[in-house]
Amino acid sequence: MQRSFSLLVIFGIMAAAGAWAVAAWAADAPPPPPAVEKVPPEDAEAVLGQRILDHAGKTIGRLVDVLVDGTGQPRAAVIDFGGFMGVGNRKVAVHWNALQFNPGDPAKKIVLNMTPDQIKAAPEYRNVNQAAPVVTPADTAPSAP
């Protein structure tokens, strides 16, 4: 009986030591590498600093910021219109859906679906610490319930 008890204690100690060794090894093991998805250039494009064009292909501004919601989804694009070397420029936040992205077309990568009158009438985006006045053209406005 004494021998059975001793063997039981020895096996218990060995099991605990083995579990500790496995746990210590697992803690020191490097994390698995992250999954990597390759996105071809015709399917995606870096947008910050890109020229914003009108439908005729004329440059009307530059995309300088993207406003995202709490889930990380883009809600608005801040476009810097006009000016020369920062003088006389005007920033406007436009609804994300007002932009048309064409990553495979170098001549018209980003087109703004707004008229010049809509852009002129839009409120200026000035203070990043306040709610942004986001211009929502009629065709991108959320439908009423």
Order of alpha helices (4+ residues) and beta strands (2+ residues): alpha-beta-beta-beta-beta-beta-beta-alpha-beta
